[in-house]
Amino acid sequence: MPAKSDPLAAWRKHVQKFRSENPGLDLKTALTMAKETYHKSEKKAVVAKAPKAAKSGHCKCGGTCGKC
């Protein structure tokens, strides 16, 4: 059975690099600041959500409730 890949490996590597570049920071501050510069791997395909269809109806809200 093959070993499972660690889903947090890229994050840990990023934090390690960030802390080596900023040695004076405590862990909590480093994690907070590293979060701002971290971008998930481009390997996973980003699926864009399809826009919702506009509601058609007779109400002011655009729905078909008939109460508006």
C-alpha positions, 0 to 999 in steps of 0.5 A: 500500500503506497504511503499517503501524501501529506496534504499540509506538506506545502504549507509546512515548507512555506512556514519553514521558509518564512520563519528562516527569512524572519528569524525574530518572529514568534511562531504565532506571528509567523503563522499569521503573516505567512498565511498572507503570502501562501498560495495553494498549489496550482496542481489542483484544477480550480473549478469555477462555479457557473453563474446562477440563472436569473429567476423569472417570475411575476414578483418584485423579488424576481421569484415566483412566490406571489407575495411581493 
